Amino acid sequence: MTYEHSVQAHYRAVGLLDRIVAGLREAGKDPSAPTVDDLAPADEFHSAGRHATKDLAALAALKPGSRVLDVGSGLGGPARFLAATYGCDVTGIDLMPEFCIVATELSRLTRLAERTRFRQGNALALPFDEGMFDCVWTIQVQMNIAEKRQFYGEIARVLRAGGQFVFQDICAGNGQPLEFPVPWASEADQSHLIPPEDLRMLLGTLGLKEHTFRDVSATVLAWEDANRPPAGTLPPLGMHLVLGERHAEKRGNSSRALRDGRIVYVQGVFLKPA
């Protein structure tokens, strides 16, 4: 199975927008005019949610009007946050067609369609010219990608000289095997984790200069502990809407792997020399 087909098989979702709209109603929000904060429990589809997005945005110190490419943009939560909070112009690209459709509609509902746009595409062949973006941003995407040099090479290519690559990602920890499924992979052959130092070195070989590289595993674990719903209950909006029927098993396996040191979380900012 190709990378593209494997990822689409794992993340395929049907009726996602309807479930989000129903969740907004259940939460007492206006589904015709939600705010970016209303949507955050569902459209910040990554570990530590909006908390992580805020951390990364603070690291990036983005300026109004910055051209940002969000690779693996999912439902568009981080893109809308950057547009609404920092005045960025954000393009999102994701392999999943439904994610892009839902992200586009949520941006319309939040009145952010002029500053955010989403298109379906493959991160291994970004459909953009060289040096188009001031910042390339990605949260928890490379775990599905075996061809990491090609993935990060494309990111470096579309980044302008003097621009920055900003990311949060999951890396291999102590070498012990994972239990599947996890949020990013249904089976072992869909998961391609590398140690943090390998990631760090790869970015350097592609000409990107380290500005910040930090382990945030403890922060993510603390967030998970603080935001775990009581047993047998689910909030109206949450990652379970995207993760599907096996959401509890996926998140449980991932949380144990983090607690046991089998995975680690890193955040980084790397610069493309001017």
C-alpha angles and dihedrals in degrees: 000000000000122000090252096051093043094054093044091050092053099044100036111137133177126201093008096146092051090052092051092049090050090049092052091053092048090050091053095250127135105253091198093059111020121168124231087254092052090056098041097095090060108026098045088079100181141075115297090012117209090000090065092044091054091048092052093045090052090051091050095047089203120199127223111275094024112153106233129186114202107200110203092015096177112184092349102250097135091043092054092045091053091047095047099039104032102024093240126160104231132194116190127199125189136168093227114083094201092052089055092048092050093044091052092051093047089052089052091050092049092048092243100113092111093057100036130049132171134204136178114247148130119267090213091064108029111199094224136099123255115279096009099136137060090205135018112202129190133171119195101332110119094067088085095047124087094179095071097157089055092046095050092038089060090049091052091047097056093042115096121236106275091023127125137236111214123187152158116203146165117244136184114275128188096349097254115136124261128236114236144260102047126166093269100039138032093195137022094255090062093058121081110175124169130190117268093247091054090053091047092050094046092055089051093052088054091058098258116137121221116243100159132004119166141162110239098174093118091051093050092047092050090049092050092050092049095047102041109123119230114273113280095016133100129190118239090251126033148113090286088078089066100030093058132206096337093050095121093050092047094050093042093054091047094048092050091049090053093046091048094048095246089124132027132195123227135184124198148172118205124180130218106224116249 
